Amino acid sequence: MYVCRPMTTLIDMTYYCSECVVNWWPYQARDGCCPSCGGGTSRRQEPASEDVDLLFARARAEAERRERYDAFEAYYAEREQRAA
């Protein structure tokens, strides 16, 4: 039976997007994707970006806007299909 050794050091799990040049810590990227551009992220041992709170709020608002727009388009596309 394999038993994991207890961790003796805290590992900072940060998420850095080289495309946006932003370290998204303390916010975790969904599926390893940058919240802003959707590109891949990697773990880095460096401090968080200074404006990460503002950038994350902006990225979440943009993602929500896109989701609502897509739902709106899907609703009217289905409505037009039924009317035809």
C-alpha positions, 0 to 999 in steps of 0.5 A, spaced: 500 500 500 502 506 497 502 512 502 503 519 500 508 523 504 506 529 508 508 536 504 513 539 508 513 546 504 507 550 501 507 550 494 504 556 490 500 554 485 499 560 480 497 561 473 501 565 468 498 566 461 504 568 457 499 571 451 496 576 456 503 577 461 498 576 467 499 571 473 492 570 475 493 568 482 489 567 487 484 566 481 484 559 478 484 558 471 478 553 469 481 547 465 488 551 465 485 556 460 486 564 461 480 567 463 481 573 459 484 570 452 482 563 453 490 561 451 494 556 456 496 557 462 502 555 466 504 554 473 510 559 476 513 561 482 512 568 482 508 574 485 501 575 482 500 581 477 498 588 481 492 589 477 489 581 477 483 583 481 481 588 475 483 584 470 479 578 473 473 582 474 473 584 467 474 577 464 468 574 468 464 580 465 466 579 458 465 571 459 458 572 462 456 577 456 458 572 451 454 567 454 448 571 454 449 573 447 450 566 445 443 564 449 440 570 446 442 568 439 440 561 440 433 562 443 432 567 436 435 562 432 430 556 435 424 561 434 425 562 427 426 555 425 419 553 429 416 559 425 418 557 418 
